[in-house]
Each structure stands twice: as C-alpha cells, then as structure tokens.
Amino acid sequence: EGIEGLSVSVKSASFKVGSKTLLDDVSFNLGPRTLTAIIGPSGAGKSTLLGVLTGRTKPTTGEIELGGNNLHENFQILSRQIGSVPQADILHTRLTVRQALNYGAKLRLPSDTSKDERNARVEEVMNKLELTERAELRIDRLSGGQRKRASIGLELLTSPKLLVLDEPTSGLDPGLDAHVMETLRNLADDGQTVVLVTHSVDNLNFCDNVILLASGGRVAYAGPASTVFSKLGKKNWAEVFKFLASPDALLLASTKRSVPTSTEIKQDHVLERRQGFAKQVATLSARYLRVISSDRFYLTLLTLIPVIIGAISYAAGSKYGFGPGYKTKSGVIYNPFAQGSILVLILGSIFVGLSTSIQEVIKENAIRRREQNVGIRMSSYLISKMLVLGFITSAQILVFTFIVLFRRPLPSSGLIIDSSRIEITAICISLGLCSMLLGLLVSTLLTSEEQAMPALVGMTMVLVVLSGALPLESKGFIAQASKLVPSHWATNALSASVDLIQLGLISDKDQQAKWESSISNLTSSLGFIAVFGLVFAILSLLNLRRNR
C-alpha cells in the first residue's frame, strides 16, 4: 500500500543566532514521491535546514509548508507525519532488531492498534528494509548498513509522509552507501517524500533532486543531479565543493531556484491518539528491564556491588553492632562504635542509590530526545526509570544491610516496627531511593557520560560529610547546610531508631536534640527524606522537558 507523501515548500527561510546567519533566504519546492539530497561544505547550514524542515527549529523569517499547511502553525498534527533519522544510529544496541522495533511500535503507533496489527507492521518494515533474516540478532552485532536500516525502521513504523535523514551513509563503505541510497529510493517510489543531508556524492543518481547550499546558508543550486555540472560550469564534485565555499557561490545564490513540483493541494490531517500515560510507563519499563537483563556484565556488577561493600563493611565493622557494647573499668556500659556503624549504613545507601542512577539519563540522552520528538511523555520516561531503578536499589540495599547487620547485636525492637532489623533496613532503603532520585537529577544535568564518575564521587562526599554521621564538630553554616541534604535526616532517623544517645552516652546538647529516640523524630526525619525525593523527581522532570 503506497503512502501519500507531503509536498515541501520552503519560502524565504532565514535563521540567525545573534549576528551569525546560518540560513539566508532559502527557498525551494519538493514534490511527493521524491528523493532529495542536500549537499554543501561544512558550516553551510545543512543540519540547520533539516531542523527547519522537521519543525524543531523555527526560522527567524520565512515559513515552511508541508502539504500546503504551515508547519509551525500546525506542528502538533504535522509532526506526526515526519520521520527524522539522526546521523548516529540511536538505538538500544543490546536489543534484537525485532525487540527494538516492537517496543518502538508500542510507543509510536496509535493507542487503538491491536497486537496483531503491531506485529504485522513490524514484519512489514523489516521486510521492506531487508532485515527479516537479521530479526533475532542484537543490534550491536549488525553491520553498519544494517544498523542504519534498523534506525530508519523505527521511523517507518508510523508510515511518515516526510522522511528526513542526517548523513545516513556516514562511515559506510561504498557498497553499503549504495545499498542505503537504494533503500531510500525505494521508499520514495512507495510514495514518501525523502530528504537527506549527505557528503557522499557517489550515488546521487538515485536522487530526483539535489540542493546545493553555499557557505553562509544560501541555495546555490536546486534541481536534478544530472545537470549540476552543466549549470555550474564545473567538471567534477571537487570543483563544485570548492565553488560552494567561494564568494562566487553567494553571487549565484542571489537568483532563486526551485525544484518543480505539482500544484499544491492542501492536505487534511487527523491527529492520532498516542499511547496513554500508563501504557507508555509500562512499555518503557519493560524495555528498560529487557535492556538491563541483556547486559550480563551490568547485571553482574549490580549483584556484586552490595555484596562487596557489605562484606568490606562487615569485616571492618564492630562486633558490638547496635547492642549495649561493653563495660568500662569504671563500670559504665556503652557502645562507642555505634555511630561508626550508622556511618557505614549511610555511606553504603548513598553510594548504592547514586551509582545505580547517575548515568541512566545521560547515557541514552540521544535516544530520549529522539523519542521525545515523536511524542513520548517525559513524565512516562522518568517514572519508568524510577520504577525499575527503585526496585534495583531496594534489592541492593536489602542485600547490603543483611550482610552488614548479619549476627550483629541490635535493639530488642524498633520505634515503629517490632523488628529493629526491618526498621533499620527500611530507613536505609528510603535514603537509597532518595539518593537514586538525586542521581537521576544529576544525570539530567550532565552533558557527557565522562562527567558521571566525578559527579558520583563529589556527591557522595558532600552527602556523607553533611550527614552528621562523621565524628566531626558541625557548627554554624555547616550545621545549617546539613539540613538541606537527605543524608542528614537519614542519620537522625537511624540514631533515633537505635537510640544512639543511650548507646554512645551522647552528652552534646545539639546531638541529643537531633537524635532523640522518639517516634515523632523518626517519622519527621523520614518525611523530610520523602520531600527531598519528591523535589528531586520534579526537578528531573523539568530538566527533561527543557532539554529537548
């Protein structure tokens, strides 16, 4: 079944950033069922033009019409008709081709699409892109050309009428380059309007049109690839690129040129209902779990971290745990090691929570932005992360606290729960979950994965120092600043639960006030931890929505 492609009309579009002009009075027309290549030297505004065509970048002046409709005035509807394939193969590479396309179909197809219809669409796309025989292979085991076709496949799931690609043949050998271009030619023949930016000129014979951008963002030529040399008076592409970077190209660009198109008839579009919030959360969570479970090294790491830090903490810890301690020569019974045991629990819970989440947004930032552009709610995305990472963090801290508290003396009961062991573990889990949410917030602020490790070390140090669990004199500014971190309130909660004042014979009046062994102190401290977690989650969501 053919697709009715969109006509494209760019009318005097310019785009400026400050005093710099990236696109300068660009005009051209493209008809449906055409394949068009945009070519030009570096800095000519090719990627900017792609952004304008997809509606992600609004021109400073001029307008874009798709199917006779103004793109920016009708963006909510028209954006569903546009497929955008970035230069990088932005996919979860540990999924198989079928899994990646299946999850993509669940997230992108209308909410009333049945499972059979969805599966049929996935099969149709794989068949069209010659990926059926590779359906059960993980994406990281595909060739470069196959990965590119899988990336294109994600966009084809929704049968977009306009398909825009940024350097789809970058890094491919000549044979794969030709294969990808042939695939795009077939898509155009099926009815789609296909536009790509490329530096490769070997296979432009597949294209109907070529648009040459000169330095400064002006159109120097728009027309068939076969007449480029004769129109510009050049013998080869090397001369063409040299010309495009010269002032002569700007003089030529002052004459408007356009690719012929049929008379535009305004097309009507229906806004399809996207998948509901709950279904998006379920699909994103299921995919996230699948990605994690397919990475054996990461799974092993998640398992070993709580075991290793728990075992080290147990070996270095006091045999007195949170018990009465020992009798001094003067006959006083006290436990001078109880505060150190609290420090161990605080440090472990912080590290587990932060380390689990601090890379989880930045490492798939490109994937997130691509999906955000096709209608995935950032609230759904964030909650799916919170659910999966919350489960993992809770499980890790259960293991960690079990090891640390194994056969250690504990109070006979907790303040709220009969079992002191369960109460201590619950407090540690609450701190771990809050730290996990803080890690997600930090991850939304990072600009590269390399920044994650320094951020992890820095945040852990700050949270531990301000927790109050270290035997330091915290007065003045530090004492006030410590109230602004969740670890401070977790220390208060643990101290209240085990009655640290009595165990360690604490005489400091400020510490006695903070660590009072009462239900009200414990519950209010847990309440503050919950508030911090909520604030971190809200700030993360705001950052995700802002950082498109």
FIDRENPA-57125 format. One record per residue (C-alpha): x, z, y; residue in three letters. Coordinates in steps of 0.02 Angstrom, whole numbers, padded with zeros to 5 digits, always signed. Layout:
REM FIDRENPA-57125
XZYALA;...
***
This chain:
REM FIDRENPA-57125
+00000+00000+00000GLU;+00077-00054+00165GLY;+00096+00055+00319ILE;+00036+00000+00490GLU;+00193+00028+00594GLY;+00196+00079+00775LEU;+00245-00037+00916SER;+00376+00041+01030VAL;+00383+00012+01217SER;+00518+00093+01323VAL;+00480+00072+01507LYS;+00619+00104+01634SER;+00675+00263+01546ALA;+00817+00361+01625SER;+00888+00529+01578PHE;+01004+00635+01683LYS;+01091+00802+01655VAL;+01141+00867+01825GLY;+01232+00724+01911SER;+01275+00635+01748LYS;+01168+00488+01694THR;+01153+00470+01505LEU;+01018+00335+01506LEU;+00995+00217+01652ASP;+00834+00117+01674ASP;+00817+00072+01489VAL;+00676-00048+01444SER;+00636-00141+01283PHE;+00493-00177+01164ASN;+00491-00170+00974LEU;+00354-00233+00861GLY;+00291-00157+00698PRO;+00372-00205+00532ARG;+00542-00224+00616THR;+00715-00152+00586LEU;+00815-00122+00745THR;+00995-00065+00765ALA;+01056+00024+00922ILE;+01241-00006+00950ILE;+01363+00045+01084GLY;+01527+00133+01121PRO;+01543+00322+01118SER;+01455+00401+01266GLY;+01336+00256+01291ALA;+01184+00366+01262GLY;+01134+00309+01087LYS;+01089+00483+01022SER;+01002+00523+01186THR;+00897+00365+01165LEU;+00849+00420+00989LEU;+00796+00588+01059GLY;+00688+00499+01187VAL;+00609+00388+01054LEU;+00562+00538+00947THR;+00495+00636+01095GLY;+00619+00779+01076ARG;+00699+00727+01241THR;+00586+00689+01389LYS;+00656+00554+01504PRO;+00690+00605+01682THR;+00597+00449+01738THR;+00503+00313+01646GLY;+00394+00327+01493GLU;+00385+00290+01307ILE;+00233+00214+01223GLU;+00203+00212+01036LEU;+00059+00104+00979GLY;+00004+00090+01160GLY;-00006+00279+01182ASN;+00105+00381+01297ASN;+00220+00480+01182LEU;+00236+00637+01286HIS;+00053+00646+01336GLU;+00003+00631+01152ASN;+00154+00714+01074PHE;+00060+00834+00959GLN;-00026+00688+00873ILE;+00110+00555+00883LEU;+00249+00671+00823SER;+00165+00674+00652ARG;+00187+00484+00645GLN;+00375+00492+00674ILE;+00506+00522+00541GLY;+00678+00574+00604SER;+00830+00569+00490VAL;+00984+00656+00566PRO;+01162+00598+00538GLN;+01206+00741+00420ALA;+01118+00747+00252ASP;+01018+00903+00294ILE;+00952+00962+00126LEU;+00963+01115+00015HIS;+01101+01042-00092THR;+01078+01165-00235ARG;+00904+01097-00270LEU;+00873+00945-00377THR;+00805+00788-00295VAL;+00633+00820-00368ARG;+00632+01003-00314GLN;+00687+00961-00136ALA;+00554+00827-00118LEU;+00421+00935-00200ASN;+00449+01079-00079TYR;+00458+00954+00064GLY;+00291+00881+00010ALA;+00211+01053+00002LYS;+00269+01090+00179LEU;+00237+00921+00259ARG;+00082+00844+00179LEU;-00092+00890+00242PRO;-00162+01055+00181SER;-00301+00971+00080ASP;-00177+00870-00026THR;-00201+00909-00211SER;-00056+00947-00329LYS;-00082+00781-00421ASP;-00081+00685-00257GLU;+00075+00776-00201ARG;+00167+00741-00364ASN;+00114+00559-00357ALA;+00182+00544-00181ARG;+00349+00620-00233VAL;+00361+00497-00378GLU;+00317+00352-00264GLU;+00452+00399-00139VAL;+00584+00422-00274MET;+00538+00254-00349ASN;+00544+00167-00180LYS;+00717+00239-00145LEU;+00782+00209-00322GLU;+00806+00396-00354LEU;+00695+00416-00507THR;+00842+00415-00627GLU;+00927+00549-00521ARG;+00771+00658-00502ALA;+00839+00805-00604GLU;+01014+00802-00529LEU;+01062+00931-00398ARG;+01086+00852-00228ILE;+01266+00912-00215ASP;+01305+00804-00368ARG;+01238+00642-00293LEU;+01344+00506-00215SER;+01346+00490-00025GLY;+01222+00347-00027GLY;+01105+00439-00145GLN;+01109+00595-00035ARG;+01067+00488+00115LYS;+00919+00411+00023ARG;+00860+00585-00028ALA;+00868+00636+00155SER;+00767+00483+00203ILE;+00645+00526+00063GLY;+00596+00689+00147LEU;+00533+00590+00297GLU;+00447+00457+00192LEU;+00337+00588+00108LEU;+00219+00585+00257THR;+00222+00393+00273SER;+00283+00393+00454PRO;+00242+00238+00555LYS;+00405+00252+00652LEU;+00565+00299+00561LEU;+00716+00342+00669VAL;+00889+00369+00592LEU;+01052+00429+00669ASP;+01205+00347+00589GLU;+01127+00330+00414PRO;+01280+00237+00346THR;+01413+00350+00423SER;+01550+00392+00298GLY;+01488+00270+00166LEU;+01592+00134+00086ASP;+01540-00048+00120PRO;+01441-00061-00042GLY;+01338+00096-00007LEU;+01320+00043+00175ASP;+01238-00119+00119ALA;+01127-00027-00005HIS;+01061+00091+00129VAL;+01031-00053+00250MET;+00939-00149+00115GLU;+00830+00005+00085THR;+00788+00013+00270LEU;+00749-00174+00270ARG;+00626-00146+00127ASN;+00543-00003+00222LEU;+00520-00115+00373ALA;+00448-00252+00263ASP;+00324-00124+00196ASP;+00259-00103+00373GLY;+00360+00037+00454GLN;+00448+00019+00619THR;+00629+00070+00584VAL;+00758+00109+00719VAL;+00936+00166+00684LEU;+01094+00206+00779VAL;+01248+00137+00693THR;+01432+00099+00720HIS;+01435-00012+00567SER;+01413-00197+00606VAL;+01445-00269+00433ASP;+01263-00275+00379ASN;+01168-00312+00539LEU;+01099-00468+00454ASN;+00967-00351+00381PHE;+00904-00312+00558CYS;+00773-00404+00659ASP;+00839-00339+00824ASN;+00997-00269+00900VAL;+01001-00165+01059ILE;+01173-00151+01140LEU;+01200-00003+01256LEU;+01341-00014+01382ALA;+01437+00136+01446SER;+01325+00227+01568GLY;+01171+00207+01460GLY;+01112+00033+01511ARG;+01045-00103+01397VAL;+01168-00248+01396ALA;+01078-00349+01262TYR;+00916-00340+01165ALA;+00874-00475+01041GLY;+00915-00547+00869PRO;+01083-00502+00792ALA;+01116-00687+00760SER;+01128-00730+00945THR;+01234-00583+01007VAL;+01398-00680+01013PHE;+01325-00836+01094SER;+01227-00738+01226LYS;+01376-00630+01273LEU;+01507-00766+01253GLY;+01609-00666+01127LYS;+01689-00714+00962LYS;+01678-00552+00863ASN;+01616-00373+00868TRP;+01784-00306+00928ALA;+01764-00411+01086GLU;+01583-00355+01103VAL;+01628-00169+01098PHE;+01771-00196+01221LYS;+01648-00285+01335PHE;+01518-00145+01321LEU;+01646-00019+01382ALA;+01690-00126+01534SER;+01609-00138+01707PRO;+01557-00317+01667ASP;+01428-00249+01544ALA;+01346-00149+01682LEU;+01326-00306+01786LEU;+01244-00396+01641LEU;+01133-00245+01608ALA;+01053-00263+01779SER;+00950-00406+01703THR;+00807-00336+01599LYS;+00799-00400+01421ARG;+00668-00360+01292SER;+00635-00395+01111VAL;+00474-00496+01091PRO;+00327-00402+01021THR;+00147-00441+00986SER;+00016-00391+01113THR;-00003-00203+01104GLU;-00169-00138+01044ILE;-00194+00047+01073LYS;-00197+00133+00905GLN;-00304+00285+00867ASP;-00226+00431+00776HIS;-00301+00579+00686VAL;-00214+00747+00689LEU;-00194+00800+00508GLU;-00209+00984+00466ARG;-00041+01056+00420ARG;-00017+01185+00285GLN;-00088+01356+00329GLY;+00019+01504+00378PHE;+00005+01596+00212ALA;+00041+01438+00110LYS;+00193+01399+00217GLN;+00259+01575+00188VAL;+00229+01560+00000ALA;+00311+01387-00010THR;+00462+01435+00096LEU;+00485+01597-00003SER;+00476+01505-00169ALA;+00601+01376-00111ARG;+00718+01511-00043TYR;+00714+01603-00210LEU;+00747+01440-00301ARG;+00898+01403-00190VAL;+00968+01578-00218ILE;+00938+01577-00405SER;+01027+01409-00423SER;+01188+01480-00347ASP;+01267+01583-00486ARG;+01415+01639-00381PHE;+01300+01705-00244TYR;+01191+01793-00373LEU;+01345+01874-00449THR;+01401+01929-00276LEU;+01230+02005-00237LEU;+01239+02102-00401THR;+01418+02162-00382LEU;+01414+02219-00200ILE;+01306+02375-00227PRO;+01393+02414-00391VAL;+01568+02404-00317ILE;+01535+02501-00156ILE;+01430+02626-00254GLY;+01567+02653-00383ALA;+01702+02674-00249ILE;+01592+02794-00152SER;+01555+02894-00309TYR;+01738+02905-00357ALA;+01789+02961-00183ALA;+01639+03074-00156GLY;+01619+03261-00177SER;+01559+03335-00340LYS;+01451+03453-00239TYR;+01338+03312-00177GLY;+01196+03391-00080PHE;+01200+03552-00181GLY;+01238+03727-00114PRO;+01426+03699-00126GLY;+01548+03837-00164TYR;+01582+04018-00116LYS;+01724+04051+00004THR;+01841+04201-00006LYS;+01730+04289+00119SER;+01582+04266+00004GLY;+01494+04130+00106VAL;+01415+03987+00008ILE;+01418+03820+00095TYR;+01448+03634+00066ASN;+01573+03561+00192PRO;+01563+03390+00107PHE;+01376+03359+00131ALA;+01397+03271+00298GLN;+01526+03156+00219GLY;+01402+03114+00081SER;+01274+03066+00215ILE;+01406+02955+00298LEU;+01434+02865+00132VAL;+01247+02829+00114LEU;+01232+02772+00295ILE;+01383+02656+00284LEU;+01328+02580+00118GLY;+01149+02550+00176SER;+01207+02468+00338ILE;+01332+02356+00250PHE;+01210+02301+00115VAL;+01075+02258+00242GLY;+01187+02166+00364LEU;+01291+02071+00235SER;+01135+02009+00147THR;+01059+01927+00302SER;+01188+01893+00436ILE;+01223+01713+00378GLN;+01049+01668+00318GLU;+00985+01581+00475VAL;+01144+01504+00544ILE;+01196+01429+00377LYS;+01038+01322+00370GLU;+01012+01300+00556ASN;+01007+01111+00544ALA;+00878+01117+00404ILE;+00773+01241+00503ARG;+00774+01133+00658ARG;+00727+00978+00559ARG;+00580+01070+00481GLU;+00530+01149+00646GLN;+00515+00973+00716ASN;+00391+00924+00579VAL;+00275+01071+00607GLY;+00346+01217+00507ILE;+00298+01378+00596ARG;+00446+01487+00640MET;+00340+01640+00601SER;+00317+01574+00423SER;+00503+01536+00410TYR;+00555+01710+00471LEU;+00431+01804+00362ILE;+00487+01707+00207SER;+00665+01764+00245LYS;+00608+01943+00273MET;+00511+01950+00110LEU;+00649+01879+00000VAL;+00792+01970+00086LEU;+00689+02129+00094GLY;+00667+02126-00095PHE;+00852+02091-00123ILE;+00908+02226+00000THR;+00791+02356-00077SER;+00853+02315-00252ALA;+01034+02327-00197GLN;+01010+02495-00113ILE;+00917+02562-00265LEU;+01071+02521-00368VAL;+01191+02588-00236PHE;+01103+02756-00213THR;+01078+02777-00400PHE;+01266+02764-00425ILE;+01313+02873-00276VAL;+01191+03011-00324LEU;+01221+03000-00512PHE;+01234+03177-00582ARG;+01266+03249-00409ARG;+01180+03412-00359PRO;+01027+03381-00250LEU;+00898+03491-00162PRO;+00760+03550-00277SER;+00633+03445-00181SER;+00616+03334-00030GLY;+00518+03372+00127LEU;+00381+03243+00093ILE;+00412+03189-00086ILE;+00436+03310-00230ASP;+00590+03216-00289SER;+00735+03234-00168SER;+00822+03086-00252ARG;+00674+02971-00215ILE;+00660+03033-00036GLU;+00846+03004-00002ILE;+00834+02831-00080THR;+00681+02788+00024ALA;+00771+02836+00185ILE;+00921+02729+00136CYS;+00807+02581+00096ILE;+00723+02598+00266SER;+00893+02591+00352LEU;+00946+02445+00240GLY;+00789+02346+00283LEU;+00811+02381+00468CYS;+00994+02326+00456SER;+00937+02169+00365MET;+00819+02129+00509LEU;+00961+02160+00632LEU;+01068+02041+00530GLY;+00934+01907+00544LEU;+00927+01934+00732LEU;+01116+01916+00746VAL;+01108+01761+00636SER;+00986+01679+00758THR;+01112+01708+00898LEU;+01266+01638+00810LEU;+01322+01460+00841THR;+01428+01438+00683SER;+01446+01516+00511GLU;+01626+01565+00552GLU;+01560+01692+00677GLN;+01462+01787+00544ALA;+01606+01888+00470MET;+01673+01956+00636PRO;+01493+01996+00685ALA;+01467+02089+00520LEU;+01623+02195+00546VAL;+01583+02230+00728GLY;+01400+02276+00700MET;+01445+02388+00552THR;+01573+02482+00657MET;+01452+02506+00801VAL;+01311+02567+00689LEU;+01424+02688+00594VAL;+01509+02760+00749VAL;+01343+02787+00837LEU;+01256+02854+00682SER;+01313+03033+00711GLY;+01369+03049+00531ALA;+01554+03045+00578LEU;+01633+03214+00618PRO;+01657+03165+00800LEU;+01608+03252+00960GLU;+01470+03142+01031SER;+01429+03195+01207LYS;+01370+03112+01368GLY;+01349+02924+01363PHE;+01387+02907+01176ILE;+01256+03038+01134ALA;+01125+02942+01232GLN;+01180+02770+01171ALA;+01170+02827+00990SER;+00982+02844+01008LYS;+00974+02655+01030LEU;+01030+02616+00852VAL;+00930+02642+00691PRO;+01077+02723+00600SER;+01064+02874+00717HIS;+00886+02905+00662TRP;+00929+02875+00479ALA;+01064+03010+00492THR;+00934+03127+00568ASN;+00812+03087+00427ALA;+00940+03116+00289LEU;+01003+03276+00371SER;+00826+03342+00384ALA;+00786+03292+00205SER;+00935+03382+00126VAL;+00937+03524+00256ASP;+01114+03486+00314LEU;+01110+03629+00439ILE;+01094+03755+00298GLN;+01212+03664+00178LEU;+01352+03644+00304GLY;+01314+03800+00405LEU;+01300+03693+00563ILE;+01313+03801+00719SER;+01314+03666+00854ASP;+01151+03682+00952LYS;+01132+03494+00982ASP;+01155+03455+00798GLN;+01035+03591+00749GLN;+00904+03511+00862ALA;+00934+03336+00791LYS;+00945+03385+00609TRP;+00807+03514+00597GLU;+00740+03515+00420SER;+00557+03483+00457SER;+00427+03356+00407ILE;+00397+03308+00590SER;+00582+03271+00617ASN;+00590+03166+00459LEU;+00433+03065+00495THR;+00476+03036+00679SER;+00651+02976+00630SER;+00577+02855+00503LEU;+00455+02798+00637GLY;+00597+02755+00755PHE;+00682+02655+00617ILE;+00520+02558+00591ALA;+00506+02523+00778VAL;+00684+02457+00782PHE;+00645+02344+00635GLY;+00490+02276+00723LEU;+00588+02243+00883VAL;+00725+02152+00786PHE;+00594+02043+00699ALA;+00506+01998+00862ILE;+00670+01955+00949LEU;+00721+01848+00800SER;+00557+01752+00809LEU;+00576+01723+00996LEU;+00753+01658+00969ASN;+00698+01541+00830LEU;+00559+01468+00937ARG;+00676+01446+01084ARG;+00820+01372+00985ASN;+00743+01206+00930ARG;
***
